[in-house]
Structure formats: structure tokens, C-alpha cells
Amino acid sequence: MPVSNTSFLDLKSFFNHDNFRAGFFLGSSTYSCEKDRKQLAEQIGLNSENLVIPKQAHGHKVQFCKASGELADTDAIISNSENIVLSIQVADCIPLFILEKKSKIFGLVHAGWRGTAKRIVSKTIHEINKHGGCQKDIMALIGPSIKQCCFEIGPEVADEFSNDFLVKGNGDRSFLDLQGVVKKELMNAGIKIENIIDLDECTCCQPEKYYSYRRNGNRAGRMIAICGWV
């Protein structure tokens, strides 16, 4: 995994496009603070004045962004503008980076179990198609997030998912493979398996590297995902 700085993961090489930039910041942030997002944007060569900052709600709302600024109750953002820099924050949920190379549509999805159960991933792909994208040209990268080894859930959550992605735990508990669910949904939406990249990094397992809400609760910091064009 390429790392250009101890504070962030430089992900641009995964997308194999000279002008596209993507990064994952390991520093903490809050919903109201823009400092870390701006810092990461500048570190990977993007204009921090062009940031889109969604107020995430663990829902399934997708917005096509034409201007920078804050968005209410939004968990997936896409754009085709070189004057837009997309950002989300996570602390166990999947940061899903998306790039459609031909149309230059790009996106970020905050995919926790709630949003994934409400099909936020396929809704995002549908929105990309609606704006001129094509599934066969889409690349998707699953960033650091809680993996099945640590994602223990109760029956009310397990009922939202196929048994194919569950491993039996103690009593009525199960362990959910959220990355597997997202990969399956991407493939069902027409994304080629070779265009789906999983960094295979568990946030909960690596306290020296990642924040984790499951591990630290309300004391957990937040990590930032950012992407855009230069």
C-alpha cells in the first residue's frame, strides 16, 4: 500500500490516472471542523477551498455535487467537476472511493451497515449512470474499515443481511462481512471484479494506525477520505 506520509495513505496509484487524487487521512476530526480535511486536500495536491463536506446520517441519500460547501443528511457524494473536492469521515464504516474514468465522474460513499442495508452502494452507481457514467468503466476502492474478525452484531442487524456474509458467534451473535456485502452489491450493479480493490485493512484490529468506534466508543477520533481532480 503506498504511503507518502505517516499521517495519510496516498491512494492515487490504485486508480492509474495521472490527474486523479485520493487520500485517507489518519488524523482526527469532527463534523464541524474543516482543518484536517483542508490539510489532507493540500497534501495530495487538491484545492482545499473546493471541499464538499456532508453531514453524514448513516442513511442512503446520494447527492450529485456541482458546488463546494456543506450538505445536510448525505452519505454518498458524486461529481464530475474539476472544481470539486469530495470528503467524508469514518471510524469503522467503509470509505468507498469511486472513479468512472471516461466520464470523469468520481465519488465517495460512507457505507456503514445501515446505509449498506439500504443499498446506498447500488444507488450511488445508479446516480453515476444517470449522469453519463458506465458500469464497465467504474473503479471502486474499499478503504480501511472494520472487518468480519471484529464486527460482532446482534440478530436485529444480522436480519438485514444474507447468511452468506455472516459467521455464527456466541449465543445470538454473528460476525458480519460488510466488505463482502459491498463487493457483491458492486458486482450486481455491473462493476467488474477486477475493478474492485479492497485494501483489506481492519480499523478495529490496528489501534496504532486507525481510529475505531467499535474499539473506543465515543472517545474515538475520525479519519478522513478525500478525492478530486488536479
C-alpha positions as CSV (number, residue, x, y, z in Angstrom):
1,M,0.0,0.0,0.0
2,P,1.5,3.3,-1.0
3,V,2.1,5.7,1.9
4,S,3.7,9.1,1.2
5,N,3.3,10.5,4.7
6,T,2.9,8.9,8.1
7,S,-0.3,10.8,8.6
8,F,-2.1,9.6,5.5
9,L,-2.4,6.9,2.8
10,D,-1.8,8.2,-0.7
11,L,-4.2,6.1,-2.9
12,K,-3.8,7.8,-6.3
13,S,-1.7,4.9,-7.8
14,F,-4.6,2.4,-7.4
15,F,-6.7,4.5,-9.9
16,N,-3.9,4.7,-12.5
17,H,-4.9,8.2,-13.7
18,D,-2.4,11.0,-13.8
19,N,-4.8,13.7,-12.7
20,F,-6.9,11.9,-10.1
21,R,-6.0,12.2,-6.5
22,A,-7.3,10.2,-3.5
23,G,-6.2,10.1,0.1
24,F,-7.1,8.7,3.5
25,F,-6.1,10.8,6.5
26,L,-5.4,9.1,9.8
27,G,-5.8,12.3,11.9
28,S,-8.8,13.1,14.0
29,S,-11.6,15.4,13.0
30,T,-15.2,16.4,14.0
31,Y,-18.3,17.1,11.9
32,S,-17.8,20.8,12.4
33,C,-14.0,21.1,12.0
34,E,-12.6,21.6,8.5
35,K,-8.9,21.7,9.5
36,D,-8.0,18.1,8.8
37,R,-9.9,17.9,5.5
38,K,-8.2,21.0,4.3
39,Q,-4.8,19.7,5.3
40,L,-5.2,16.4,3.5
41,A,-6.6,18.1,0.4
42,E,-3.5,20.3,0.2
43,Q,-1.1,17.4,1.0
44,I,-2.4,15.4,-2.0
45,G,-2.4,18.4,-4.3
46,L,-6.1,19.4,-4.2
47,N,-7.6,22.9,-3.6
48,S,-9.0,22.9,-0.1
49,E,-11.3,25.8,-1.0
50,N,-13.3,23.4,-3.1
51,L,-14.3,20.9,-0.4
52,V,-17.7,19.3,-0.2
53,I,-18.5,18.4,3.4
54,P,-21.6,16.2,4.0
55,K,-23.3,16.0,7.4
56,Q,-23.4,12.2,7.4
57,A,-26.5,10.5,8.8
58,H,-26.0,6.7,8.3
59,G,-28.6,6.9,5.7
60,H,-28.8,6.3,1.9
61,K,-29.1,9.7,0.4
62,V,-26.8,10.3,-2.7
63,Q,-26.1,13.8,-4.0
64,F,-24.6,15.0,-7.2
65,C,-22.4,17.9,-6.3
66,K,-22.0,21.0,-8.5
67,A,-20.6,23.4,-5.9
68,S,-18.5,23.2,-2.8
69,G,-19.9,23.6,0.7
70,E,-21.8,21.6,3.4
71,L,-24.6,19.2,2.7
72,A,-27.2,18.1,5.1
73,D,-28.1,14.4,5.8
74,T,-26.0,12.9,3.0
75,D,-23.8,9.8,3.0
76,A,-22.8,9.5,-0.7
77,I,-21.5,12.3,-2.9
78,I,-20.5,12.3,-6.6
79,S,-19.4,14.9,-9.1
80,N,-17.8,15.3,-12.5
81,S,-16.3,18.8,-11.8
82,E,-12.6,19.5,-11.6
83,N,-13.5,22.3,-9.2
84,I,-15.0,20.0,-6.6
85,V,-13.1,18.1,-3.8
86,L,-15.2,15.4,-2.1
87,S,-14.7,14.4,1.5
88,I,-16.3,12.1,4.1
89,Q,-15.2,10.9,7.6
90,V,-15.3,7.4,9.1
91,A,-14.3,5.5,12.2
92,D,-15.1,1.8,11.2
93,C,-17.6,2.3,8.3
94,I,-16.4,1.7,4.8
95,P,-15.0,4.7,2.9
96,L,-15.8,3.7,-0.7
97,F,-13.9,5.6,-3.4
98,I,-15.3,5.5,-6.9
99,L,-13.9,6.7,-10.3
100,E,-15.5,6.4,-13.7
101,K,-12.5,7.2,-15.9
102,K,-14.2,8.0,-19.2
103,S,-16.8,10.4,-17.9
104,K,-14.5,11.5,-15.1
105,I,-17.3,11.1,-12.5
106,F,-16.0,10.4,-9.1
107,G,-17.5,9.7,-5.7
108,L,-17.2,8.9,-2.0
109,V,-19.6,6.7,-0.1
110,H,-19.9,6.4,3.7
111,A,-21.0,2.8,3.8
112,G,-21.8,1.6,7.3
113,W,-24.2,-1.3,8.0
114,R,-27.3,0.9,8.0
115,G,-26.5,2.6,4.7
116,T,-25.4,-0.7,3.1
117,A,-28.6,-2.4,4.2
118,K,-30.5,0.4,2.4
119,R,-28.4,-0.2,-0.8
120,I,-26.5,3.1,-0.8
121,V,-23.8,1.5,-3.0
122,S,-26.1,0.5,-5.8
123,K,-28.0,3.8,-5.5
124,T,-24.7,5.6,-6.0
125,I,-23.8,3.5,-9.1
126,H,-27.3,4.3,-10.5
127,E,-26.7,8.0,-9.9
128,I,-23.4,7.8,-11.7
129,N,-25.1,6.1,-14.7
130,K,-27.8,8.7,-14.7
131,H,-25.2,11.4,-15.2
132,G,-23.5,9.7,-18.1
133,G,-21.2,7.1,-16.5
134,C,-21.0,3.4,-17.4
135,Q,-20.5,0.5,-15.0
136,K,-17.8,-1.2,-17.1
137,D,-15.6,1.9,-16.7
138,I,-16.0,2.3,-12.9
139,M,-13.3,1.5,-10.4
140,A,-14.1,1.1,-6.7
141,L,-11.7,1.1,-3.8
142,I,-12.8,-0.2,-0.3
143,G,-10.8,1.7,2.3
144,P,-9.8,0.8,5.8
145,S,-12.9,-0.3,7.8
146,I,-14.0,-2.8,10.4
147,K,-13.8,-6.4,9.1
148,Q,-15.6,-9.5,9.9
149,C,-13.0,-10.5,12.5
150,C,-14.2,-7.7,14.8
151,F,-17.7,-6.8,13.5
152,E,-19.9,-8.6,16.0
153,I,-23.6,-7.9,15.6
154,G,-26.9,-8.8,17.2
155,P,-29.8,-10.6,15.5
156,E,-31.6,-7.3,14.6
157,V,-28.7,-6.3,12.4
158,A,-28.0,-9.8,11.1
159,D,-31.6,-10.0,9.8
160,E,-30.7,-7.2,7.4
161,F,-28.1,-9.4,5.6
162,S,-27.8,-12.7,3.8
163,N,-26.3,-15.6,5.7
164,D,-23.6,-15.7,3.1
165,F,-21.9,-12.8,4.8
166,L,-22.4,-14.0,8.4
167,V,-20.4,-16.2,10.7
168,K,-22.0,-17.6,13.8
169,G,-20.8,-16.2,17.1
170,N,-21.7,-16.9,20.8
171,G,-25.4,-17.1,21.5
172,D,-27.5,-15.0,19.1
173,R,-24.4,-13.0,18.0
174,S,-22.9,-13.1,14.5
175,F,-19.9,-11.6,12.7
176,L,-20.7,-9.6,9.5
177,D,-18.5,-9.3,6.4
178,L,-19.5,-5.8,5.4
179,Q,-16.8,-5.6,2.8
180,G,-18.2,-8.8,1.2
181,V,-21.7,-7.3,1.1
182,V,-20.4,-4.1,-0.6
183,K,-18.3,-6.1,-3.2
184,K,-21.4,-8.2,-4.0
185,E,-23.5,-5.1,-4.5
186,L,-20.9,-3.6,-6.7
187,M,-20.8,-6.7,-8.9
188,N,-24.6,-6.9,-9.0
189,A,-24.5,-3.3,-10.2
190,G,-22.3,-4.3,-13.1
191,I,-18.8,-3.4,-11.8
192,K,-16.1,-5.8,-13.0
193,I,-14.5,-7.8,-10.2
194,E,-11.0,-6.8,-11.4
195,N,-12.0,-3.1,-10.9
196,I,-12.9,-3.6,-7.3
197,I,-9.9,-3.0,-4.9
198,D,-10.1,-3.9,-1.2
199,L,-7.2,-2.6,0.9
200,D,-8.1,-5.4,3.4
201,E,-7.3,-3.3,6.4
202,C,-9.3,-3.7,9.6
203,T,-9.6,-0.4,11.6
204,C,-10.6,-2.2,14.8
205,C,-7.5,-4.5,14.8
206,Q,-4.9,-1.8,14.4
207,P,-5.1,0.8,17.2
208,E,-1.6,2.1,16.3
209,K,-2.8,3.0,12.9
210,Y,-6.6,3.6,12.8
211,Y,-9.4,5.1,14.9
212,S,-12.3,2.7,15.6
213,Y,-15.7,3.5,17.1
214,R,-16.2,-0.2,17.9
215,R,-13.0,-0.3,19.9
216,N,-13.0,3.2,21.5
217,G,-16.7,4.2,21.5
218,N,-17.4,7.9,21.8
219,R,-13.7,8.6,22.5
220,A,-12.8,7.5,19.0
221,G,-11.4,10.1,16.6
222,R,-12.4,10.2,12.9
223,M,-10.5,9.5,9.7
224,I,-11.0,11.5,6.5
225,A,-11.3,10.3,2.9
226,I,-10.8,12.8,0.1
227,C,-10.7,12.7,-3.7
228,G,-10.7,15.0,-6.7
229,W,-9.0,16.2,-9.9
230,V,-5.9,18.3,-10.4
